Amino acid sequence: MWRRLKALVVKELLAVLRDPRGRMILIVPPILQLFVFAYAATMEVKNVDLALLDRDRGAWSQELVRRVEGSPYVRSILAVDTPEALRDAIDRQQVLAAVQIGPGFSRDVAAGRPADLQVILDGRRSNASQLAGNYISQIVAGMAADAASPSGLAVGTDAAVPRFWFNPGLDTQWFMVPNLIAVIAVLIGLIVTGLSIARERELGTFDQLLVSPLRVHEILLGKTIPSLLIGFAHCSFYLLAAVVWFGLPLRGSLGMFYAGVFFYLLALIGVGLFISSLSATQQQAILGSFLFMIPATLMSGFATPIDNMPGWLQPVTYLNPLRYFIVIVRGVFLKGLPVEEMLRNTAPLALIALATLSAAAWMFRRRME
């Protein structure tokens, strides 16, 4: 058995690595995705363009303008003279937000009364404009606190001081890179296994595999082990890049990381083998893999919390292996994953792997009958 299994594993690795296009798919896209998405996919909004209509031109309105100009998030301020020009700048998407300072702004601020200040946001870019509105609100709140002090400087108060655990600097890459490790591993786990059986069908060697002395479980192991080896190599590279290049902390255990990778890859390989067993061509296998990958990414909590999804959709996410591995990889990097939480997330991955591998084995047996 071990001799037959070794021969099948070697054959699978050679089939993937000897093909120049296969090597290109395995090496170049994952590396590019990790580095491009880590820098491009950011939750921060920088280089904000603002339009400003100052109808007061008093001391406090000028102070507000100076503070907005000095913000690290603001790239440029477009000064306009009329409300029509302000509206036109928003309509033409020249600016993300617009600020209109009322004529009695400085007088109201000096008197401690609510001042006339309007902030207009471009709802077509809802997330970015909402963050830009928060930046402006913080600037206005800081200026109001200074104005309330007789000396013109903010005085100490017994206000709550926020402290951010696990990511003290709110570095977006600390949040994004662990998620990318989970998402890019989906591509590798599905594509390698999804193409294996479909490729053999196109080449006419699948029927030869079924009539060979290999049993169904040996065929499954022979298809699973090469994908596991390739997946472990990729995840090890991502781990090294995250720690060395992006400077992420590794607060958890390497053993937990690789245990999570093992069960996660098994679940993905089971899904890939099931898709491949249903596909007659490699093109169908690729389309089936993307049909699974995109909804799985969207319903994993990668970009939006699962609790924000509709109630009828949230139970579906329990079938998504990406949901559990994101928790594992975030915990290993950022907080040190407790054993209980590790077991709570690896157990569903093992069940998903068992179910999908069993379904793939059932499809193989049907082919052999």
The 8 nearest C-alpha neighbors of each residue, nearest first, counted from 0:
[[1, 3, 2, 4, 217, 213, 5, 214],
 [0, 2, 4, 3, 5, 6, 217, 7],
 [3, 1, 5, 4, 0, 6, 7, 8],
 [4, 2, 6, 0, 1, 5, 7, 213],
 [5, 3, 1, 7, 6, 2, 221, 0],
 [4, 6, 8, 2, 7, 3, 1, 9],
 [5, 7, 3, 9, 4, 8, 10, 2],
 [8, 6, 10, 4, 221, 5, 9, 11],
 [9, 7, 221, 5, 11, 10, 6, 225],
 [10, 8, 12, 6, 11, 7, 13, 5],
 [9, 11, 7, 13, 8, 12, 14, 6],
 [12, 10, 14, 8, 9, 13, 7, 15],
 [13, 11, 9, 15, 14, 10, 16, 225],
 [12, 14, 16, 10, 15, 17, 11, 9],
 [13, 15, 11, 12, 17, 16, 10, 18],
 [16, 14, 12, 13, 21, 17, 18, 11],
 [15, 17, 13, 22, 18, 14, 12, 21],
 [18, 16, 13, 14, 15, 19, 22, 21],
 [17, 19, 21, 20, 16, 15, 22, 14],
 [20, 18, 22, 21, 23, 17, 16, 15],
 [21, 19, 23, 22, 18, 24, 25, 17],
 [20, 22, 18, 24, 23, 19, 15, 25],
 [21, 23, 25, 19, 20, 16, 24, 26],
 [22, 24, 20, 21, 26, 25, 27, 19],
 [25, 23, 21, 22, 26, 28, 27, 20],
 [26, 24, 22, 23, 21, 27, 29, 28],
 [25, 27, 23, 24, 22, 28, 29, 30],
 [26, 28, 30, 23, 29, 24, 31, 25],
 [29, 27, 31, 30, 32, 24, 26, 25],
 [30, 28, 32, 31, 27, 26, 33, 183],
 [31, 29, 33, 32, 27, 28, 34, 26],
 [32, 30, 28, 34, 33, 29, 35, 27],
 [33, 31, 29, 35, 30, 36, 34, 28],
 [32, 34, 30, 31, 36, 35, 37, 29],
 [33, 35, 37, 31, 32, 36, 30, 38],
 [36, 34, 32, 37, 38, 31, 33, 39],
 [35, 37, 39, 40, 38, 32, 33, 34],
 [38, 36, 34, 35, 39, 40, 176, 33],
 [37, 39, 36, 35, 40, 34, 41, 172],
 [40, 38, 36, 35, 37, 41, 34, 42],
 [41, 39, 36, 37, 38, 42, 175, 35],
 [42, 40, 43, 39, 171, 38, 172, 37],
 [41, 43, 171, 44, 40, 127, 175, 126],
 [42, 44, 41, 45, 171, 130, 127, 40],
 [43, 45, 127, 42, 130, 46, 72, 131],
 [44, 46, 72, 47, 43, 73, 74, 71],
 [47, 45, 74, 73, 72, 48, 44, 75],
 [46, 48, 73, 74, 45, 72, 49, 95],
 [47, 49, 94, 75, 74, 95, 76, 73],
 [50, 48, 76, 96, 94, 97, 77, 95],
 [49, 51, 97, 77, 76, 78, 94, 98],
 [52, 50, 98, 78, 97, 99, 77, 79],
 [51, 53, 99, 79, 80, 100, 78, 54],
 [52, 54, 100, 55, 56, 99, 51, 101],
 [55, 53, 102, 101, 100, 56, 52, 99],
 [54, 56, 102, 57, 53, 101, 103, 104],
 [57, 55, 60, 53, 54, 61, 58, 102],
 [56, 58, 60, 55, 105, 59, 61, 104],
 [57, 59, 61, 60, 62, 105, 56, 63],
 [58, 60, 62, 105, 61, 57, 63, 108],
 [61, 59, 63, 62, 57, 58, 56, 105],
 [60, 62, 64, 58, 63, 59, 57, 65],
 [63, 61, 59, 65, 60, 64, 58, 66],
 [62, 64, 60, 66, 61, 65, 59, 67],
 [63, 65, 61, 67, 62, 66, 68, 60],
 [66, 64, 68, 62, 63, 67, 69, 61],
 [65, 67, 69, 63, 68, 64, 62, 70],
 [66, 68, 64, 70, 69, 65, 63, 138],
 [69, 67, 65, 66, 70, 64, 73, 76],
 [70, 68, 66, 67, 65, 71, 73, 64],
 [69, 71, 67, 72, 73, 68, 66, 138],
 [72, 70, 73, 69, 45, 74, 46, 68],
 [71, 73, 45, 70, 46, 47, 74, 44],
 [74, 72, 47, 46, 70, 71, 75, 48],
 [73, 75, 46, 47, 48, 72, 76, 45],
 [74, 76, 48, 73, 49, 77, 47, 68],
 [77, 75, 49, 50, 48, 78, 51, 74],
 [76, 78, 50, 49, 51, 79, 75, 48],
 [77, 79, 51, 50, 76, 52, 80, 53],
 [80, 78, 52, 81, 51, 84, 85, 77],
 [79, 81, 52, 78, 84, 82, 53, 85],
 [80, 82, 83, 84, 79, 85, 52, 86],
 [83, 81, 85, 84, 86, 80, 52, 79],
 [84, 82, 86, 81, 85, 87, 80, 88],
 [85, 83, 87, 81, 86, 82, 79, 88],
 [84, 86, 82, 88, 83, 87, 79, 50],
 [87, 85, 83, 89, 84, 88, 90, 82],
 [86, 88, 90, 84, 89, 85, 83, 91],
 [89, 87, 93, 85, 91, 86, 90, 94],
 [88, 90, 92, 86, 87, 91, 94, 93],
 [91, 89, 87, 92, 88, 86, 93, 121],
 [90, 92, 88, 93, 89, 87, 94, 86],
 [93, 91, 89, 94, 90, 88, 95, 121],
 [92, 94, 88, 91, 89, 95, 48, 90],
 [95, 93, 48, 49, 92, 96, 89, 88],
 [94, 96, 121, 48, 49, 128, 120, 47],
 [97, 95, 120, 49, 119, 94, 121, 50],
 [96, 98, 50, 119, 49, 118, 51, 120],
 [99, 97, 118, 51, 117, 50, 52, 119],
 [100, 98, 52, 117, 116, 51, 53, 101],
 [101, 99, 116, 53, 54, 52, 115, 98],
 [100, 102, 115, 104, 54, 103, 116, 55],
 [101, 103, 55, 54, 104, 100, 115, 53],
 [104, 102, 106, 101, 105, 55, 107, 115],
 [103, 105, 114, 107, 101, 106, 115, 102],
 [106, 104, 59, 108, 107, 57, 103, 60],
 [105, 107, 109, 103, 108, 104, 110, 57],
 [108, 106, 112, 110, 114, 104, 109, 105],
 [107, 109, 111, 105, 110, 106, 112, 114],
 [108, 110, 106, 107, 111, 105, 146, 112],
 [111, 109, 107, 108, 112, 106, 105, 113],
 [110, 112, 108, 109, 107, 147, 113, 146],
 [111, 113, 107, 110, 108, 114, 109, 106],
 [114, 112, 107, 115, 111, 108, 104, 110],
 [113, 115, 104, 107, 108, 112, 116, 103],
 [116, 114, 101, 104, 100, 117, 113, 103],
 [117, 115, 100, 101, 99, 114, 118, 98],
 [116, 118, 99, 98, 100, 119, 115, 101],
 [117, 119, 98, 97, 99, 120, 116, 96],
 [120, 118, 97, 96, 98, 117, 121, 99],
 [121, 119, 96, 128, 122, 95, 97, 118],
 [120, 122, 123, 95, 128, 124, 96, 89],
 [123, 121, 125, 124, 120, 128, 126, 129],
 [124, 122, 121, 125, 128, 120, 126, 127],
 [125, 123, 122, 127, 126, 128, 121, 95],
 [124, 126, 122, 128, 123, 127, 129, 121],
 [125, 127, 129, 128, 124, 130, 122, 131],
 [128, 126, 130, 129, 125, 124, 44, 131],
 [127, 129, 131, 125, 130, 126, 120, 124],
 [130, 128, 132, 126, 131, 127, 125, 133],
 [129, 131, 133, 127, 132, 128, 134, 126],
 [130, 132, 128, 134, 133, 129, 127, 135],
 [131, 133, 129, 135, 130, 134, 128, 136],
 [134, 132, 136, 130, 131, 135, 137, 129],
 [133, 135, 131, 137, 132, 136, 130, 138],
 [136, 134, 138, 132, 137, 133, 139, 131],
 [137, 135, 133, 139, 138, 134, 140, 132],
 [138, 136, 140, 134, 135, 139, 141, 133],
 [137, 139, 135, 141, 136, 140, 142, 134],
 [138, 140, 142, 136, 141, 137, 143, 135],
 [141, 139, 143, 137, 142, 138, 136, 144],
 [142, 140, 144, 138, 139, 143, 137, 145],
 [141, 143, 145, 139, 144, 140, 146, 138],
 [144, 142, 146, 140, 145, 141, 139, 147],
 [143, 145, 141, 147, 142, 153, 146, 140],
 [146, 144, 153, 152, 142, 151, 143, 147],
 [145, 147, 143, 144, 148, 151, 142, 109],
 [146, 148, 144, 145, 143, 149, 111, 151],
 [149, 147, 151, 150, 146, 145, 152, 153],
 [150, 148, 151, 147, 146, 152, 145, 153],
 [151, 149, 148, 152, 153, 145, 146, 147],
 [150, 152, 148, 145, 149, 146, 153, 147],
 [153, 151, 145, 150, 148, 154, 146, 149],
 [152, 154, 145, 144, 148, 155, 151, 147],
 [153, 155, 152, 148, 156, 145, 144, 147],
 [154, 156, 153, 157, 158, 152, 148, 144],
 [157, 155, 158, 154, 153, 159, 144, 160],
 [156, 158, 159, 155, 160, 154, 161, 153],
 [159, 157, 156, 160, 155, 161, 154, 144],
 [160, 158, 161, 157, 156, 162, 155, 163],
 [159, 161, 158, 162, 157, 163, 156, 155],
 [162, 160, 159, 163, 158, 164, 167, 168],
 [161, 163, 164, 160, 167, 166, 159, 168],
 [164, 162, 167, 166, 161, 165, 169, 168],
 [163, 165, 166, 167, 162, 334, 333, 168],
 [164, 166, 333, 334, 167, 163, 169, 168],
 [167, 165, 169, 164, 168, 163, 170, 173],
 [168, 166, 163, 169, 164, 165, 162, 170],
 [167, 169, 170, 166, 163, 171, 165, 164],
 [170, 168, 166, 167, 171, 163, 173, 174],
 [169, 171, 168, 173, 172, 166, 174, 167],
 [172, 170, 174, 173, 41, 175, 169, 42],
 [171, 173, 175, 174, 170, 176, 37, 245],
 [174, 172, 171, 170, 175, 176, 247, 166],
 [173, 175, 172, 171, 176, 177, 178, 170],
 [174, 176, 172, 178, 173, 177, 171, 179],
 [175, 177, 179, 178, 172, 37, 173, 174],
 [178, 176, 180, 179, 329, 175, 328, 174],
 [177, 179, 175, 181, 176, 180, 325, 301],
 [178, 180, 182, 176, 181, 177, 183, 175],
 [181, 179, 177, 178, 183, 182, 184, 176],
 [182, 180, 178, 179, 184, 183, 325, 324],
 [181, 183, 179, 185, 184, 180, 178, 296],
 [184, 182, 185, 186, 180, 181, 179, 29],
 [183, 185, 187, 181, 186, 182, 188, 180],
 [186, 184, 188, 183, 182, 187, 189, 181],
 [185, 187, 183, 184, 189, 188, 190, 182],
 [186, 188, 184, 190, 185, 189, 191, 230],
 [189, 187, 185, 267, 268, 186, 190, 191],
 [188, 190, 271, 193, 186, 192, 187, 191],
 [189, 191, 193, 187, 192, 186, 188, 194],
 [192, 190, 193, 194, 189, 188, 187, 226],
 [193, 191, 271, 195, 194, 189, 190, 272],
 [194, 192, 271, 275, 190, 189, 284, 191],
 [193, 195, 197, 192, 198, 281, 191, 196],
 [194, 196, 192, 198, 197, 193, 191, 199],
 [197, 195, 199, 198, 275, 194, 200, 276],
 [196, 198, 281, 280, 200, 194, 199, 195],
 [199, 197, 201, 195, 196, 200, 194, 281],
 [198, 200, 205, 202, 204, 196, 201, 197],
 [201, 199, 203, 197, 205, 198, 202, 204],
 [200, 202, 198, 199, 203, 280, 197, 279],
 [203, 201, 199, 200, 204, 198, 205, 197],
 [202, 204, 200, 201, 205, 199, 206, 207],
 [205, 203, 199, 207, 206, 202, 200, 208],
 [206, 204, 199, 208, 200, 207, 203, 209],
 [205, 207, 209, 208, 204, 210, 203, 200],
 [206, 208, 204, 210, 205, 209, 211, 203],
 [207, 209, 205, 211, 206, 210, 204, 213],
 [208, 210, 206, 207, 211, 367, 205, 213],
 [211, 209, 207, 208, 206, 212, 367, 213],
 [210, 212, 208, 213, 209, 207, 214, 206],
 [213, 211, 214, 210, 209, 208, 3, 0],
 [214, 212, 211, 217, 218, 215, 3, 208],
 [215, 213, 217, 216, 218, 212, 211, 209],
 [214, 216, 218, 217, 219, 360, 213, 363],
 [217, 215, 219, 218, 214, 220, 360, 213],
 [216, 218, 220, 214, 219, 215, 213, 221],
 [217, 219, 221, 215, 216, 220, 222, 214],
 [220, 218, 216, 222, 217, 221, 223, 215],
 [221, 219, 223, 217, 222, 218, 224, 216],
 [220, 222, 8, 218, 7, 219, 223, 224],
 [221, 223, 219, 220, 224, 218, 225, 192],
 [222, 224, 220, 226, 221, 225, 219, 227],
 [223, 225, 227, 226, 221, 220, 222, 228],
 [226, 224, 228, 227, 223, 12, 8, 229],
 [225, 227, 229, 223, 224, 228, 230, 191],
 [228, 226, 224, 230, 225, 229, 231, 223],
 [227, 229, 225, 231, 230, 226, 224, 232],
 [228, 230, 232, 226, 227, 231, 225, 233],
 [231, 229, 227, 233, 232, 228, 226, 234],
 [230, 232, 234, 228, 233, 229, 235, 227],
 [233, 231, 229, 235, 230, 234, 228, 236],
 [234, 232, 236, 230, 235, 231, 237, 229],
 [233, 235, 237, 231, 236, 232, 238, 230],
 [236, 234, 238, 232, 233, 237, 231, 239],
 [235, 237, 233, 239, 234, 238, 240, 232],
 [238, 236, 234, 240, 235, 239, 241, 233],
 [239, 237, 235, 241, 236, 240, 234, 242],
 [238, 240, 236, 242, 237, 241, 243, 235],
 [241, 239, 244, 237, 243, 238, 242, 236],
 [242, 240, 245, 238, 239, 247, 244, 243],
 [241, 243, 246, 247, 239, 240, 245, 244],
 [242, 244, 240, 246, 239, 241, 245, 247],
 [245, 243, 240, 246, 241, 242, 239, 247],
 [244, 246, 241, 247, 242, 243, 240, 172],
 [247, 245, 242, 243, 244, 241, 248, 173],
 [246, 248, 242, 241, 245, 173, 249, 332],
 [249, 247, 332, 250, 333, 242, 246, 241],
 [250, 248, 332, 251, 331, 247, 333, 242],
 [249, 251, 335, 332, 334, 248, 333, 331],
 [335, 252, 250, 331, 336, 249, 332, 253],
 [251, 253, 255, 254, 256, 331, 250, 335],
 [254, 252, 256, 255, 257, 251, 331, 249],
 [253, 255, 252, 257, 256, 258, 259, 251],
 [256, 254, 258, 252, 253, 257, 259, 331],
 [255, 257, 253, 259, 254, 258, 260, 331],
 [256, 258, 260, 259, 254, 255, 261, 253],
 [259, 257, 255, 261, 260, 256, 254, 262],
 [258, 260, 256, 257, 261, 262, 263, 255],
 [259, 261, 257, 263, 258, 262, 264, 256],
 [262, 260, 258, 264, 259, 263, 257, 265],
 [263, 261, 265, 259, 264, 260, 348, 349],
 [264, 262, 260, 266, 265, 261, 259, 348],
 [263, 265, 267, 261, 266, 262, 268, 260],
 [266, 264, 262, 268, 263, 352, 267, 269],
 [265, 267, 352, 269, 263, 264, 268, 351],
 [268, 266, 264, 270, 269, 188, 265, 189],
 [269, 267, 271, 265, 270, 266, 188, 264],
 [270, 268, 356, 355, 266, 272, 267, 271],
 [269, 271, 267, 273, 268, 272, 355, 274],
 [272, 270, 193, 189, 268, 274, 192, 273],
 [273, 271, 275, 269, 274, 270, 192, 193],
 [272, 274, 359, 276, 270, 275, 271, 269],
 [275, 273, 271, 277, 272, 276, 193, 270],
 [274, 276, 193, 272, 278, 277, 273, 284],
 [277, 275, 273, 274, 278, 272, 362, 359],
 [276, 278, 274, 275, 273, 279, 362, 284],
 [279, 277, 275, 284, 283, 276, 280, 197],
 [278, 280, 197, 200, 277, 283, 281, 201],
 [281, 279, 197, 283, 282, 278, 201, 284],
 [282, 280, 284, 197, 283, 194, 198, 285],
 [281, 283, 285, 280, 284, 286, 278, 279],
 [282, 284, 286, 280, 281, 285, 278, 287],
 [283, 285, 281, 287, 282, 278, 286, 193],
 [286, 284, 288, 282, 287, 283, 281, 289],
 [287, 285, 283, 289, 288, 284, 290, 282],
 [288, 286, 290, 284, 285, 289, 283, 274],
 [287, 289, 285, 291, 290, 286, 292, 189],
 [290, 288, 292, 286, 291, 287, 293, 285],
 [289, 291, 287, 288, 292, 286, 293, 294],
 [292, 290, 289, 288, 293, 294, 295, 287],
 [291, 293, 289, 295, 294, 290, 288, 296],
 [292, 294, 296, 295, 291, 289, 290, 297],
 [295, 293, 297, 296, 292, 291, 298, 290],
 [294, 296, 292, 298, 293, 297, 299, 319],
 [297, 295, 293, 299, 294, 298, 292, 301],
 [296, 298, 294, 295, 299, 293, 301, 300],
 [299, 297, 295, 296, 300, 316, 294, 305],
 [300, 298, 322, 296, 301, 321, 297, 295],
 [299, 301, 304, 303, 305, 302, 298, 322],
 [300, 302, 299, 303, 178, 296, 297, 325],
 [301, 303, 300, 304, 297, 299, 296, 298],
 [302, 304, 300, 301, 305, 307, 297, 298],
 [305, 303, 300, 306, 307, 302, 308, 301],
 [304, 306, 300, 307, 308, 303, 313, 298],
 [305, 307, 304, 308, 313, 309, 310, 303],
 [306, 308, 305, 304, 309, 303, 310, 313],
 [307, 309, 305, 306, 313, 310, 312, 304],
 [310, 308, 312, 311, 313, 307, 306, 305],
 [309, 311, 312, 313, 308, 314, 306, 307],
 [310, 312, 309, 313, 314, 315, 308, 316],
 [313, 311, 309, 310, 315, 314, 308, 316],
 [312, 314, 315, 316, 310, 311, 308, 309],
 [315, 313, 316, 317, 312, 311, 310, 318],
 [316, 314, 313, 317, 312, 318, 319, 311],
 [317, 315, 319, 318, 314, 313, 298, 299],
 [316, 318, 315, 319, 314, 322, 313, 320],
 [319, 317, 316, 315, 320, 351, 314, 347],
 [318, 320, 316, 321, 317, 322, 295, 299],
 [321, 319, 322, 323, 348, 318, 324, 263],
 [320, 322, 324, 319, 323, 299, 325, 295],
 [321, 323, 299, 320, 319, 325, 324, 300],
 [324, 322, 344, 326, 321, 325, 320, 327],
 [323, 325, 327, 321, 326, 322, 328, 263],
 [324, 326, 328, 327, 323, 322, 329, 178],
 [327, 325, 324, 329, 323, 328, 330, 322],
 [328, 326, 324, 330, 325, 329, 331, 323],
 [327, 329, 331, 325, 330, 326, 177, 324],
 [330, 328, 326, 332, 327, 331, 177, 333],
 [329, 331, 336, 334, 327, 328, 333, 335],
 [332, 330, 251, 335, 328, 336, 329, 333],
 [333, 331, 249, 329, 250, 330, 248, 251],
 [332, 334, 165, 330, 329, 250, 331, 335],
 [333, 335, 330, 165, 250, 336, 332, 331],
 [251, 336, 334, 250, 331, 330, 333, 337],
 [335, 337, 330, 331, 251, 334, 338, 341],
 [338, 336, 340, 339, 341, 335, 330, 251],
 [337, 339, 341, 340, 342, 336, 255, 343],
 [340, 338, 342, 341, 337, 343, 336, 344],
 [339, 341, 343, 337, 342, 338, 344, 336],
 [342, 340, 338, 339, 344, 343, 345, 337],
 [343, 341, 345, 339, 344, 340, 346, 338],
 [342, 344, 340, 341, 346, 345, 339, 347],
 [343, 345, 323, 342, 341, 346, 347, 340],
 [344, 346, 348, 342, 347, 343, 341, 349],
 [345, 347, 349, 348, 344, 343, 342, 350],
 [348, 346, 350, 349, 345, 344, 351, 343],
 [349, 347, 345, 351, 346, 350, 262, 320],
 [348, 350, 352, 346, 347, 351, 262, 353],
 [351, 349, 347, 353, 352, 348, 354, 346],
 [350, 352, 348, 354, 353, 349, 266, 355],
 [353, 351, 266, 349, 355, 350, 265, 269],
 [354, 352, 350, 356, 351, 355, 357, 349],
 [353, 355, 351, 357, 352, 356, 350, 358],
 [354, 356, 269, 358, 352, 357, 270, 353],
 [357, 355, 269, 359, 353, 358, 354, 352],
 [356, 358, 360, 354, 355, 359, 353, 361],
 [357, 359, 355, 361, 356, 360, 354, 362],
 [358, 360, 273, 356, 362, 361, 357, 272],
 [361, 359, 363, 357, 362, 358, 356, 364],
 [362, 360, 358, 364, 363, 359, 357, 365],
 [361, 363, 359, 365, 360, 364, 358, 366],
 [364, 362, 360, 366, 365, 361, 359, 367],
 [365, 363, 367, 361, 366, 362, 360, 368],
 [364, 366, 362, 368, 363, 367, 361, 360],
 [367, 365, 363, 364, 368, 362, 209, 206],
 [366, 368, 364, 365, 209, 363, 210, 206],
 [367, 365, 366, 364, 363, 209, 362, 210]]
